[in-house]
Each structure stands twice: as structure tokens, then as C-alpha cells.
Amino acid sequence: MPRIRLATGGDAAAMHAIYAPIVAETHISFEWAPPSVAEIRGRIEEGLAGGHPWLVYEDGGEPLAYASASRHRARAAYRWSAETSIYVGEAARGRGIGRVLYRALLRVIALQGYRGAFAGIALPNPASVALHRALGFEELGVFRRIGYKAGAWRDVLWMQLPLGDEDSPPREPLTLAAASRLPEWADALALGAGPDRGHPGPRAGPGG
């Protein structure tokens, strides 16, 4: 049965199998060479320890996709913003897995108390742009010719999804351990849960 769960270091090899071809064969990731399994394991463990979720969509025990949040910037005032990313294995694409998993990630970080999700998309990538728009992200702007990958200069589109009440003073983001003890946690990871179940959704307004 399919399910979404927090990743562990033991998922590193499966994530490597998903991510390495994207790095090696496309411009979507700006990494120049695929990281090793050990490096991916370190990233997972460091992210989880820092309170940033890494989620896995698995079916029959096989990870098919993963999504993660990370610190957007190092300075303290940025700590309510998270940078998000998602990677789906080639064989699992076109099945709606990415949208289901990404929604779960957004519900989790909203539950933790993050106020904004930000995503940078190397262009062209119409599938990723369409996914983010469908989830309520708004376009902020394009960094022109900011990276050179796969034989060409690449633009990066930045998109944002506001989470919660932007005007009220924030509380400190919850750790994953604290968030996982909340009654809403299971609902945040539930397959098929809409953005109204645990994820406050985008701010009302143009494009929302």
C-alpha cells in the first residue's frame, strides 16, 4: 500500500537512484555531479536534526519520490521561511505522486509554524512550474543566466506560497519531534488529504 512517511538515513540509496540521473542528465539540479549515497544520507540526517522534513512516498516498501524542506537563508530573521524541493523517480512520473507528496510536505511545514515556502525552478521546466502553480505558488521573479548547466546558461524562476497568517507575530517553528506529537500530524501525512486538512493554503488574492 502507498504511504507517505518521514525519511531516514536508510532511504539514501533509494533517493540516490532517483536523484543521480537528474543531476547527471538534466539541468534541473544545479549540482555538477551526483552526490554519493553517503552524502545524501548526511543531508537527510542533518535536515531532520535541524527540524526540516524529508518525506518519502513509497509503495510496497519501495520509495518512488521524495520531497524536502531546507533553510532558506542562514540569518535568524529568515527562520520562518523554508525552501522546498521534490524529485520523482522516472518510472513513477505522470501518476500524480508529486502533487500528493508535495501537498504533504506543505502541510507538515505549515503545522510546524513556517510562514512561507519558496521554490527555485531551473528553466525550462514546464511540469514543475505547472505543479507549483496548481499548489498555489505565486511567481516572484526570474534570476537571468544565473547558472551554467548542460551546455547552456540557465534562468531560475522563484515562486512563493504563503502559509498561515503572515501579519501576526510568529512562534518558533516546531521541531519534527514536537510536530509529530500533534493530533494533526497523521492528517498532514495522509494520502489524498486536501490543502484544507492541515495546510492553510495560499493567501487569498491574485493568483491564489
RODO-2510 file (C-alpha; in nm, 4 decimals, decimal comma):
residues 208
     n   res          X          Y          Z
     1     m     0,0000     0,0000     0,0000
     2     p     0,1263     0,3509    -0,0757
     3     r     0,2053     0,5818     0,2124
     4     i     0,3978     0,8989     0,2958
     5     r     0,6420     0,8989     0,5864
     6     l     0,9430     1,0791     0,7231
     7     a     1,2625     0,9703     0,5543
     8     t     1,5531     0,8104     0,7387
     9     g     1,9189     0,7707     0,6583
    10     g     1,8307     0,4231     0,5358
    11     d     1,6487     0,5788     0,2381
    12     a     1,9685     0,7301     0,0993
    13     a     2,0336     0,4603    -0,1608
    14     a     1,6787     0,4821    -0,2984
    15     m     1,6985     0,8603    -0,3093
    16     h     2,0326     0,8377    -0,4868
    17     a     1,8727     0,6206    -0,7547
    18     i     1,6042     0,8872    -0,8076
    19     y     1,8287     1,1921    -0,7902
    20     a     2,1549     1,0900    -0,9560
    21     p     2,0131     1,0695    -1,3129
    22     i     1,8519     1,4121    -1,2689
    23     v     2,1886     1,5625    -1,1776
    24     a     2,3830     1,3765    -1,4450
    25     e     2,1400     1,4045    -1,7365
    26     t     1,9400     1,7269    -1,6914
    27     h     1,9720     2,0936    -1,5976
    28     i     1,7016     2,0657    -1,3305
    29     s     1,9541     2,0354    -1,0468
    30     f     2,2483     2,2746    -1,0471
    31     e     2,4735     2,0202    -0,8793
    32     w     2,7564     1,9375    -1,1176
    33     a     2,7994     1,5723    -1,0214
    34     p     2,5671     1,3355    -0,8354
    35     p     2,6339     1,3209    -0,4616
    36     s     2,7260     0,9867    -0,3139
    37     v     2,4853     0,7733    -0,1144
    38     a     2,6785     0,8673     0,1992
    39     e     2,6440     1,2378     0,1220
    40     i     2,2707     1,2055     0,0679
    41     r     2,2429     1,0179     0,3967
    42     g     2,4231     1,3040     0,5673
    43     r     2,1874     1,5597     0,4112
    44     i     1,8819     1,3665     0,5299
    45     e     2,0117     1,3333     0,8834
    46     e     2,1270     1,6946     0,9030
    47     g     1,7948     1,8213     0,7693
    48     l     1,5864     1,6162     1,0104
    49     a     1,8063     1,7142     1,3046
    50     g     1,7597     2,0802     1,2095
    51     g     1,3812     2,0482     1,2055
    52     h     1,3365     2,0392     0,8280
    53     p     1,1305     1,7454     0,6978
    54     w     1,2365     1,4989     0,4336
    55     l     0,9385     1,2925     0,3198
    56     v     0,9218     0,9740     0,1148
    57     y     0,6342     0,8428    -0,0941
    58     e     0,6610     0,4657    -0,1017
    59     d     0,4523     0,1843    -0,2421
    60     g     0,5090    -0,1714    -0,1295
    61     g     0,8099    -0,0524     0,0676
    62     e     0,9743     0,0997    -0,2419
    63     p     1,0445     0,4752    -0,2333
    64     l     0,9156     0,6308    -0,5567
    65     a     0,9639     1,0005    -0,4771
    66     y     1,0922     1,2283    -0,2059
    67     a     1,0401     1,5892    -0,1026
    68     s     1,2294     1,8057     0,1406
    69     a     1,2360     2,1449     0,3053
    70     s     1,5518     2,3293     0,3983
    71     r     1,6611     2,6577     0,5494
    72     h     1,6005     2,9404     0,3026
    73     r     1,8740     3,1679     0,4374
    74     a     2,1112     3,1468     0,7333
    75     r     2,0295     3,4726     0,9139
    76     a     1,7890     3,4452     1,2051
    77     a     1,5025     3,6548     1,0677
    78     y     1,4629     3,4072     0,7778
    79     r     1,3917     3,1085     1,0027
    80     w     1,0167     3,1076     0,9306
    81     s     1,0822     3,0541     0,5587
    82     a     1,1609     2,7180     0,4020
    83     e     1,2960     2,6259     0,0612
    84     t     1,1178     2,3234    -0,0831
    85     s     1,2056     2,0643    -0,3452
    86     i     1,0686     1,7391    -0,4825
    87     y     1,2063     1,4612    -0,7022
    88     v     1,0043     1,1787    -0,8546
    89     g     1,1604     0,8645    -0,9962
    90     e     1,1300     0,8299    -1,3724
    91     a     0,9095     0,5208    -1,3590
    92     a     0,6654     0,6913    -1,1196
    93     r     0,6075     1,0123    -1,3148
    94     g     0,2684     1,1039    -1,4574
    95     r     0,0744     0,9366    -1,1762
    96     g     0,0034     1,2381    -0,9555
    97     i     0,2536     1,1236    -0,6935
    98     g     0,4417     1,4529    -0,6984
    99     r     0,1341     1,6595    -0,6168
   100     v     0,0249     1,4286    -0,3344
   101     l     0,3715     1,4251    -0,1793
   102     y     0,4275     1,7990    -0,2180
   103     r     0,0946     1,8732    -0,0501
   104     a     0,2012     1,6599     0,2431
   105     l     0,5303     1,8482     0,2706
   106     l     0,3470     2,1822     0,2714
   107     r     0,1037     2,0611     0,5370
   108     v     0,3919     1,9460     0,7569
   109     i     0,5869     2,2719     0,7422
   110     a     0,2680     2,4727     0,7981
   111     l     0,1973     2,2568     1,1028
   112     q     0,5476     2,3322     1,2290
   113     g     0,4808     2,7038     1,2042
   114     y     0,6717     2,8045     0,8915
   115     r     0,5185     3,1086     0,7217
   116     g     0,6410     3,0763     0,3649
   117     a     0,7537     2,8090     0,1189
   118     f     0,9933     2,9124    -0,1582
   119     a     1,0987     2,7149    -0,4651
   120     g     1,3616     2,7851    -0,7281
   121     i     1,2965     2,6205    -1,0656
   122     a     1,5659     2,5979    -1,3318
   123     l     1,4076     2,6863    -1,6649
   124     p     1,2717     2,5465    -1,8826
   125     n     1,0748     2,3079    -1,6637
   126     p     0,7048     2,3411    -1,7538
   127     a     0,5976     2,0396    -1,5473
   128     s     0,7451     2,1827    -1,2272
   129     v     0,6067     2,5305    -1,2930
   130     a     0,2601     2,3812    -1,3511
   131     l     0,2827     2,1750    -1,0315
   132     h     0,3754     2,4759    -0,8207
   133     r     0,1005     2,6879    -0,9733
   134     a    -0,1533     2,4107    -0,9059
   135     l    -0,0497     2,4082    -0,5405
   136     g    -0,0985     2,7833    -0,5083
   137     f     0,2565     2,9135    -0,5509
   138     e     0,2917     3,2612    -0,6991
   139     e     0,5743     3,3711    -0,9264
   140     l     0,8163     3,6186    -0,7690
   141     g     1,0660     3,6737    -1,0497
   142     v     1,3400     3,5229    -1,2616
   143     f     1,7139     3,5245    -1,1979
   144     r     1,8543     3,5506    -1,5511
   145     r     2,1504     3,3387    -1,6624
   146     i     2,2377     3,2548    -1,3037
   147     g     2,3730     2,9043    -1,3665
   148     y     2,5533     2,7188    -1,6432
   149     k     2,4433     2,3569    -1,6781
   150     a     2,4092     2,1041    -1,9614
   151     g     2,5796     2,3290    -2,2130
   152     a     2,3764     2,6465    -2,1650
   153     w     2,3150     2,9393    -1,9329
   154     r     2,0028     2,8802    -1,7252
   155     d     1,7415     3,1085    -1,5729
   156     v     1,5820     3,0273    -1,2377
   157     l     1,2213     3,1142    -1,1597
   158     w     1,1437     3,1750    -0,7917
   159     m     0,7957     3,1006    -0,6602
   160     q     0,6375     3,1512    -0,3167
   161     l     0,3472     3,0036    -0,1210
   162     p     0,2425     3,1998     0,1910
   163     l     0,1493     2,9779     0,4855
   164     g    -0,0793     3,0894     0,7667
   165     d    -0,1392     3,4438     0,8842
   166     e     0,1525     3,6470     0,7542
   167     d     0,0791     3,9548     0,9672
   168     s     0,0688     3,8010     1,3140
   169     p     0,3898     3,7558     1,5182
   170     p     0,5280     3,4052     1,4618
   171     r     0,6075     3,1426     1,7192
   172     e     0,9292     2,9479     1,6924
   173     p     0,8957     2,6659     1,4351
   174     l     0,8318     2,3316     1,5984
   175     t     1,0871     2,0551     1,5784
   176     l     0,9785     1,7481     1,3873
   177     a     0,9602     1,5536     1,7133
   178     a     0,7226     1,8113     1,8622
   179     a     0,5141     1,8376     1,5443
   180     s     0,4819     1,4597     1,5204
   181     r     0,3123     1,4541     1,8618
   182     l     0,0344     1,6869     1,7492
   183     p    -0,3041     1,5324     1,6641
   184     e    -0,2853     1,6905     1,3169
   185     w     0,0366     1,5074     1,2272
   186     a    -0,1244     1,1909     1,0887
   187     d    -0,3629     1,4032     0,8825
   188     a    -0,0710     1,6029     0,7409
   189     l     0,0832     1,2856     0,6007
   190     a    -0,2440     1,1266     0,4908
   191     l    -0,2684     1,0310     0,1245
   192     g    -0,5317     1,2276    -0,0587
   193     a    -0,5784     1,4922     0,2099
   194     g    -0,6589     1,8279     0,0524
   195     p    -0,4921     2,1557     0,1376
   196     d    -0,7756     2,2380     0,3759
   197     r    -0,6803     1,9476     0,6037
   198     g    -0,3812     2,0694     0,7989
   199     h    -0,2368     2,3028     0,5351
   200     p    -0,3806     2,6553     0,5446
   201     g    -0,3361     2,7057     0,1722
   202     p    -0,2280     3,0155    -0,0145
   203     r    -0,3225     3,3652     0,0865
   204     a    -0,6314     3,4934    -0,0896
   205     g    -0,5629     3,7360    -0,3699
   206     p    -0,4393     3,7466    -0,7291
   207     g    -0,3104     3,4071    -0,8398
   208     g    -0,4094     3,2469    -0,5105
***
